[in-house]
């Protein structure tokens, strides 16, 4: 039996016909983390994923929405006890959003403190142009024994990647991260036991259309070539890593 695919960061609720997308991937041979961008979306996404053992829903508070004035930390905190997965959360220091960076920091600190207090959460992190600051906040507000962070679409340096690994973090890799030699070299240097895969659909494109969870197969093929191994071995590695992340394998 083939191992299932793994898409550990996908915005199922942001596709044009998101209810149909949820139905399409229910029970498919792909394990999905459906991240959200606002806690207002939590309840509806839970309803859409109900009974689908392959779809996990994450409670999110996206830094770009925080920068645009969305103030929903209290609602996030209200729902957190219902969630094992948290995402998309983090910081964004790109020019468009940097003017609200202090506001983002405050919200992210609130997210991390709440996750630390409850314990056992798995976080999918946004860290555009501020990987070091995100790690600094992880060190300050989320001890390694209180939760686990996964860097989504990691764009930091090699030294930052090593530091993130020392903090117990995982990395979810998408096809965009494998399009330059420098990024491929960085991905190849990551600890193999910390690698996951993602699409970030619908924000990435495959053959001129928004990527779907099944398109993660392209990333798995590219990883097999990069790591000089087989597609089957990469697929097995990803599922073992997922099980370890979720506490199902020591």
BALOBA-1460 file (C-alpha; in Angstrom, 3 decimals):
// residues 250
<rec num="1" residu="x" x="0.000" y="0.000" z="0.000"/>
<rec num="2" residu="x" x="1.306" y="3.424" z="-0.952"/>
<rec num="3" residu="x" x="1.900" y="5.953" z="1.804"/>
<rec num="4" residu="x" x="-0.544" y="8.873" z="1.791"/>
<rec num="5" residu="x" x="0.647" y="12.260" z="0.596"/>
<rec num="6" residu="x" x="1.127" y="15.049" z="3.138"/>
<rec num="7" residu="x" x="-0.030" y="18.665" z="2.726"/>
<rec num="8" residu="x" x="0.683" y="20.248" z="6.102"/>
<rec num="9" residu="x" x="-0.306" y="23.799" z="5.170"/>
<rec num="10" residu="x" x="-3.254" y="24.421" z="2.879"/>
<rec num="11" residu="x" x="-6.045" y="27.021" z="2.995"/>
<rec num="12" residu="x" x="-8.975" y="24.790" z="2.044"/>
<rec num="13" residu="x" x="-11.453" y="27.514" z="2.986"/>
<rec num="14" residu="x" x="-9.913" y="30.052" z="0.599"/>
<rec num="15" residu="x" x="-10.510" y="28.141" z="-2.634"/>
<rec num="16" residu="x" x="-13.288" y="29.557" z="-4.808"/>
<rec num="17" residu="x" x="-15.706" y="26.727" z="-4.008"/>
<rec num="18" residu="x" x="-14.319" y="25.757" z="-0.623"/>
<rec num="19" residu="x" x="-17.218" y="23.545" z="0.461"/>
<rec num="20" residu="x" x="-16.764" y="21.395" z="-2.647"/>
<rec num="21" residu="x" x="-13.004" y="21.324" z="-2.034"/>
<rec num="22" residu="x" x="-13.551" y="19.998" z="1.471"/>
<rec num="23" residu="x" x="-15.834" y="17.307" z="0.080"/>
<rec num="24" residu="x" x="-13.384" y="16.415" z="-2.691"/>
<rec num="25" residu="x" x="-10.498" y="15.728" z="-0.319"/>
<rec num="26" residu="x" x="-12.501" y="13.980" z="2.383"/>
<rec num="27" residu="x" x="-11.016" y="10.501" z="2.618"/>
<rec num="28" residu="x" x="-8.528" y="11.117" z="-0.198"/>
<rec num="29" residu="x" x="-5.069" y="9.576" z="0.063"/>
<rec num="30" residu="x" x="-3.611" y="12.819" z="1.394"/>
<rec num="31" residu="x" x="-3.155" y="13.995" z="4.984"/>
<rec num="32" residu="x" x="-4.049" y="17.696" z="5.238"/>
<rec num="33" residu="x" x="-3.610" y="20.500" z="7.724"/>
<rec num="34" residu="x" x="-6.300" y="23.042" z="6.818"/>
<rec num="35" residu="x" x="-5.011" y="26.320" z="8.224"/>
<rec num="36" residu="x" x="-7.230" y="29.345" z="8.756"/>
<rec num="37" residu="x" x="-6.424" y="33.049" z="8.798"/>
<rec num="38" residu="x" x="-8.960" y="34.252" z="11.355"/>
<rec num="39" residu="x" x="-10.621" y="32.628" z="14.381"/>
<rec num="40" residu="x" x="-13.982" y="33.628" z="12.887"/>
<rec num="41" residu="x" x="-13.429" y="30.846" z="10.350"/>
<rec num="42" residu="x" x="-12.834" y="28.159" z="12.982"/>
<rec num="43" residu="x" x="-16.339" y="26.868" z="13.577"/>
<rec num="44" residu="x" x="-17.294" y="26.654" z="9.891"/>
<rec num="45" residu="x" x="-14.083" y="24.841" z="8.984"/>
<rec num="46" residu="x" x="-14.611" y="22.356" z="11.799"/>
<rec num="47" residu="x" x="-18.088" y="21.655" z="10.434"/>
<rec num="48" residu="x" x="-16.748" y="21.145" z="6.898"/>
<rec num="49" residu="x" x="-14.066" y="18.738" z="8.136"/>
<rec num="50" residu="x" x="-16.331" y="16.791" z="10.498"/>
<rec num="51" residu="x" x="-15.795" y="13.056" z="10.143"/>
<rec num="52" residu="x" x="-12.831" y="13.413" z="7.757"/>
<rec num="53" residu="x" x="-9.990" y="11.645" z="9.553"/>
<rec num="54" residu="x" x="-7.435" y="12.883" z="7.024"/>
<rec num="55" residu="x" x="-8.223" y="16.614" z="7.486"/>
<rec num="56" residu="x" x="-6.969" y="18.501" z="10.536"/>
<rec num="57" residu="x" x="-8.204" y="22.069" z="11.084"/>
<rec num="58" residu="x" x="-5.936" y="24.722" z="12.578"/>
<rec num="59" residu="x" x="-7.071" y="27.800" z="14.498"/>
<rec num="60" residu="x" x="-5.438" y="30.846" z="12.949"/>
<rec num="61" residu="x" x="-4.762" y="34.542" z="13.413"/>
<rec num="62" residu="x" x="-2.740" y="35.619" z="10.374"/>
<rec num="63" residu="x" x="-0.219" y="38.434" z="10.954"/>
<rec num="64" residu="x" x="-1.268" y="40.180" z="7.734"/>
<rec num="65" residu="x" x="-4.827" y="40.444" z="9.015"/>
<rec num="66" residu="x" x="-3.548" y="41.704" z="12.369"/>
<rec num="67" residu="x" x="-1.608" y="44.355" z="10.439"/>
<rec num="68" residu="x" x="-4.810" y="45.337" z="8.633"/>
<rec num="69" residu="x" x="-6.573" y="45.952" z="11.923"/>
<rec num="70" residu="x" x="-8.223" y="42.604" z="12.675"/>
<rec num="71" residu="x" x="-8.318" y="42.375" z="16.487"/>
<rec num="72" residu="x" x="-9.423" y="38.849" z="17.258"/>
<rec num="73" residu="x" x="-6.988" y="37.602" z="19.897"/>
<rec num="74" residu="x" x="-9.817" y="37.253" z="22.467"/>
<rec num="75" residu="x" x="-11.793" y="35.106" z="20.004"/>
<rec num="76" residu="x" x="-8.657" y="33.053" z="19.291"/>
<rec num="77" residu="x" x="-8.161" y="32.493" z="23.009"/>
<rec num="78" residu="x" x="-11.815" y="31.531" z="23.400"/>
<rec num="79" residu="x" x="-11.544" y="28.743" z="20.799"/>
<rec num="80" residu="x" x="-8.027" y="27.531" z="21.610"/>
<rec num="81" residu="x" x="-9.094" y="24.794" z="24.011"/>
<rec num="82" residu="x" x="-10.969" y="23.192" z="21.075"/>
<rec num="83" residu="x" x="-7.873" y="23.099" z="18.843"/>
<rec num="84" residu="x" x="-4.826" y="20.851" z="18.712"/>
<rec num="85" residu="x" x="-3.438" y="22.684" z="15.673"/>
<rec num="86" residu="x" x="-2.753" y="26.425" z="15.464"/>
<rec num="87" residu="x" x="-2.105" y="28.273" z="12.226"/>
<rec num="88" residu="x" x="-1.564" y="30.325" z="10.374"/>
<rec num="89" residu="x" x="0.089" y="32.538" z="12.984"/>
<rec num="90" residu="x" x="3.376" y="34.421" z="13.232"/>
<rec num="91" residu="x" x="4.916" y="37.659" z="11.978"/>
<rec num="92" residu="x" x="5.294" y="39.443" z="8.637"/>
<rec num="93" residu="x" x="7.996" y="42.122" z="8.203"/>
<rec num="94" residu="x" x="7.429" y="42.726" z="4.484"/>
<rec num="95" residu="x" x="7.074" y="46.418" z="3.553"/>
<rec num="96" residu="x" x="3.287" y="46.346" z="3.220"/>
<rec num="97" residu="x" x="2.780" y="45.067" z="6.768"/>
<rec num="98" residu="x" x="5.832" y="46.259" z="8.684"/>
<rec num="99" residu="x" x="4.207" y="49.469" z="9.929"/>
<rec num="100" residu="x" x="2.019" y="47.296" z="12.164"/>
<rec num="101" residu="x" x="4.872" y="45.046" z="13.319"/>
<rec num="102" residu="x" x="4.478" y="46.001" z="16.988"/>
<rec num="103" residu="x" x="0.786" y="45.137" z="16.805"/>
<rec num="104" residu="x" x="1.704" y="41.809" z="15.185"/>
<rec num="105" residu="x" x="4.211" y="41.105" z="17.952"/>
<rec num="106" residu="x" x="1.601" y="41.755" z="20.617"/>
<rec num="107" residu="x" x="-0.895" y="39.404" z="18.973"/>
<rec num="108" residu="x" x="1.725" y="36.697" z="18.376"/>
<rec num="109" residu="x" x="2.891" y="36.924" z="21.978"/>
<rec num="110" residu="x" x="-0.717" y="36.442" z="23.063"/>
<rec num="111" residu="x" x="-1.009" y="33.396" z="20.794"/>
<rec num="112" residu="x" x="2.216" y="31.855" z="22.115"/>
<rec num="113" residu="x" x="1.414" y="32.533" z="25.759"/>
<rec num="114" residu="x" x="-2.042" y="30.966" z="25.377"/>
<rec num="115" residu="x" x="-0.590" y="27.934" z="23.593"/>
<rec num="116" residu="x" x="2.074" y="27.533" z="26.272"/>
<rec num="117" residu="x" x="-0.501" y="27.738" z="29.036"/>
<rec num="118" residu="x" x="-2.649" y="24.993" z="27.515"/>
<rec num="119" residu="x" x="0.242" y="22.891" z="26.177"/>
<rec num="120" residu="x" x="0.386" y="20.274" z="23.449"/>
<rec num="121" residu="x" x="-0.365" y="22.540" z="20.481"/>
<rec num="122" residu="x" x="1.215" y="22.171" z="17.021"/>
<rec num="123" residu="x" x="1.727" y="25.540" z="15.332"/>
<rec num="124" residu="x" x="2.158" y="26.374" z="11.628"/>
<rec num="125" residu="x" x="4.186" y="29.590" z="11.473"/>
<rec num="126" residu="x" x="4.387" y="32.497" z="9.046"/>
<rec num="127" residu="x" x="7.780" y="34.266" z="9.266"/>
<rec num="128" residu="x" x="8.261" y="36.498" z="6.214"/>
<rec num="129" residu="x" x="11.479" y="38.533" z="6.548"/>
<rec num="130" residu="x" x="11.608" y="37.973" z="10.306"/>
<rec num="131" residu="x" x="12.641" y="34.388" z="11.020"/>
<rec num="132" residu="x" x="14.991" y="35.508" z="13.785"/>
<rec num="133" residu="x" x="12.313" y="37.517" z="15.550"/>
<rec num="134" residu="x" x="9.849" y="34.625" z="15.354"/>
<rec num="135" residu="x" x="12.439" y="32.307" z="16.922"/>
<rec num="136" residu="x" x="13.214" y="34.853" z="19.615"/>
<rec num="137" residu="x" x="9.529" y="34.934" z="20.532"/>
<rec num="138" residu="x" x="9.286" y="31.142" z="20.479"/>
<rec num="139" residu="x" x="12.193" y="30.964" z="22.925"/>
<rec num="140" residu="x" x="10.594" y="33.578" z="25.176"/>
<rec num="141" residu="x" x="6.976" y="32.434" z="25.184"/>
<rec num="142" residu="x" x="6.662" y="28.784" z="24.043"/>
<rec num="143" residu="x" x="9.018" y="26.358" z="25.823"/>
<rec num="144" residu="x" x="9.786" y="23.223" z="23.813"/>
<rec num="145" residu="x" x="7.865" y="21.053" z="26.267"/>
<rec num="146" residu="x" x="4.706" y="23.178" z="25.846"/>
<rec num="147" residu="x" x="4.224" y="22.986" z="22.078"/>
<rec num="148" residu="x" x="5.871" y="22.348" z="18.711"/>
<rec num="149" residu="x" x="6.361" y="24.849" z="15.906"/>
<rec num="150" residu="x" x="6.444" y="24.092" z="12.181"/>
<rec num="151" residu="x" x="7.979" y="26.769" z="9.963"/>
<rec num="152" residu="x" x="5.751" y="27.045" z="6.900"/>
<rec num="153" residu="x" x="7.592" y="28.142" z="3.714"/>
<rec num="154" residu="x" x="10.840" y="28.782" z="5.621"/>
<rec num="155" residu="x" x="12.860" y="31.615" z="4.047"/>
<rec num="156" residu="x" x="15.519" y="32.124" z="6.693"/>
<rec num="157" residu="x" x="19.263" y="31.547" z="6.497"/>
<rec num="158" residu="x" x="21.150" y="28.308" z="7.052"/>
<rec num="159" residu="x" x="22.183" y="29.445" z="10.516"/>
<rec num="160" residu="x" x="18.565" y="30.293" z="11.347"/>
<rec num="161" residu="x" x="17.513" y="26.852" z="10.107"/>
<rec num="162" residu="x" x="20.036" y="25.216" z="12.436"/>
<rec num="163" residu="x" x="18.804" y="27.325" z="15.328"/>
<rec num="164" residu="x" x="15.174" y="26.453" z="14.549"/>
<rec num="165" residu="x" x="16.065" y="22.765" z="14.513"/>
<rec num="166" residu="x" x="17.751" y="23.156" z="17.908"/>
<rec num="167" residu="x" x="14.485" y="24.647" z="19.168"/>
<rec num="168" residu="x" x="12.702" y="21.458" z="18.104"/>
<rec num="169" residu="x" x="11.000" y="23.023" z="15.089"/>
<rec num="170" residu="x" x="9.858" y="21.250" z="11.922"/>
<rec num="171" residu="x" x="9.801" y="22.658" z="8.377"/>
<rec num="172" residu="x" x="7.006" y="22.260" z="5.822"/>
<rec num="173" residu="x" x="8.434" y="22.398" z="2.289"/>
<rec num="174" residu="x" x="6.583" y="23.449" z="-0.865"/>
<rec num="175" residu="x" x="7.580" y="23.399" z="-4.519"/>
<rec num="176" residu="x" x="8.369" y="27.139" z="-4.568"/>
<rec num="177" residu="x" x="11.132" y="26.513" z="-2.027"/>
<rec num="178" residu="x" x="12.891" y="24.161" z="-4.461"/>
<rec num="179" residu="x" x="13.098" y="26.486" z="-7.473"/>
<rec num="180" residu="x" x="16.452" y="28.121" z="-6.683"/>
<rec num="181" residu="x" x="19.793" y="26.471" z="-6.020"/>
<rec num="182" residu="x" x="20.276" y="28.372" z="-2.757"/>
<rec num="183" residu="x" x="16.887" y="27.295" z="-1.416"/>
<rec num="184" residu="x" x="17.463" y="23.694" z="-2.518"/>
<rec num="185" residu="x" x="20.802" y="23.667" z="-0.703"/>
<rec num="186" residu="x" x="19.108" y="24.941" z="2.443"/>
<rec num="187" residu="x" x="16.339" y="22.329" z="2.251"/>
<rec num="188" residu="x" x="18.947" y="19.604" z="1.707"/>
<rec num="189" residu="x" x="20.703" y="20.730" z="4.903"/>
<rec num="190" residu="x" x="17.597" y="20.397" z="7.093"/>
<rec num="191" residu="x" x="17.381" y="17.432" z="9.476"/>
<rec num="192" residu="x" x="15.439" y="14.823" z="7.527"/>
<rec num="193" residu="x" x="13.439" y="13.862" z="10.597"/>
<rec num="194" residu="x" x="12.019" y="17.406" z="10.722"/>
<rec num="195" residu="x" x="10.820" y="17.707" z="7.115"/>
<rec num="196" residu="x" x="7.136" y="17.850" z="6.152"/>
<rec num="197" residu="x" x="5.527" y="18.925" z="2.860"/>
<rec num="198" residu="x" x="2.880" y="21.518" z="2.012"/>
<rec num="199" residu="x" x="1.285" y="23.322" z="-0.932"/>
<rec num="200" residu="x" x="0.073" y="26.595" z="0.645"/>
<rec num="201" residu="x" x="-2.773" y="26.321" z="-1.864"/>
<rec num="202" residu="x" x="-4.461" y="28.296" z="-3.259"/>
<rec num="203" residu="x" x="-1.568" y="30.783" z="-2.904"/>
<rec num="204" residu="x" x="0.787" y="28.712" z="-5.063"/>
<rec num="205" residu="x" x="0.147" y="27.710" z="-8.666"/>
<rec num="206" residu="x" x="0.548" y="24.402" z="-10.482"/>
<rec num="207" residu="x" x="0.208" y="24.302" z="-14.272"/>
<rec num="208" residu="x" x="-1.522" y="27.683" z="-14.269"/>
<rec num="209" residu="x" x="-4.125" y="26.869" z="-11.603"/>
<rec num="210" residu="x" x="-4.193" y="27.103" z="-7.800"/>
<rec num="211" residu="x" x="-2.299" y="24.168" z="-6.317"/>
<rec num="212" residu="x" x="-4.394" y="21.454" z="-4.694"/>
<rec num="213" residu="x" x="-3.298" y="19.089" z="-1.919"/>
<rec num="214" residu="x" x="-2.591" y="16.308" z="-4.430"/>
<rec num="215" residu="x" x="0.007" y="18.542" z="-6.097"/>
<rec num="216" residu="x" x="2.273" y="17.961" z="-3.120"/>
<rec num="217" residu="x" x="3.363" y="14.890" z="-5.104"/>
<rec num="218" residu="x" x="5.452" y="17.266" z="-7.224"/>
<rec num="219" residu="x" x="7.327" y="18.431" z="-4.126"/>
<rec num="220" residu="x" x="7.846" y="14.856" z="-2.982"/>
<rec num="221" residu="x" x="9.352" y="13.961" z="-6.372"/>
<rec num="222" residu="x" x="11.660" y="16.986" z="-6.183"/>
<rec num="223" residu="x" x="12.693" y="16.104" z="-2.634"/>
<rec num="224" residu="x" x="13.515" y="12.541" z="-3.679"/>
<rec num="225" residu="x" x="15.855" y="13.895" z="-6.349"/>
<rec num="226" residu="x" x="17.389" y="16.469" z="-4.006"/>
<rec num="227" residu="x" x="17.966" y="13.955" z="-1.209"/>
<rec num="228" residu="x" x="19.161" y="11.272" z="-3.647"/>
<rec num="229" residu="x" x="16.594" y="8.738" z="-2.580"/>
<rec num="230" residu="x" x="13.326" y="7.305" z="-3.868"/>
<rec num="231" residu="x" x="9.845" y="8.782" z="-3.892"/>
<rec num="232" residu="x" x="8.691" y="5.850" z="-1.755"/>
<rec num="233" residu="x" x="11.350" y="6.526" z="0.885"/>
<rec num="234" residu="x" x="10.502" y="10.241" z="1.017"/>
<rec num="235" residu="x" x="6.792" y="9.453" z="1.311"/>
<rec num="236" residu="x" x="7.457" y="7.055" z="4.178"/>
<rec num="237" residu="x" x="9.787" y="9.552" z="5.858"/>
<rec num="238" residu="x" x="7.110" y="12.269" z="5.747"/>
<rec num="239" residu="x" x="4.464" y="10.083" z="7.364"/>
<rec num="240" residu="x" x="6.894" y="8.928" z="10.079"/>
<rec num="241" residu="x" x="7.776" y="12.588" z="10.720"/>
<rec num="242" residu="x" x="4.089" y="13.477" z="10.908"/>
<rec num="243" residu="x" x="3.458" y="10.672" z="13.384"/>
<rec num="244" residu="x" x="6.386" y="11.814" z="15.521"/>
<rec num="245" residu="x" x="5.144" y="15.417" z="15.437"/>
<rec num="246" residu="x" x="1.695" y="14.308" z="16.516"/>
<rec num="247" residu="x" x="3.072" y="12.151" z="19.313"/>
<rec num="248" residu="x" x="2.101" y="8.877" z="17.679"/>
<rec num="249" residu="x" x="5.682" y="7.689" z="17.269"/>
<rec num="250" residu="x" x="8.685" y="8.172" z="19.573"/>
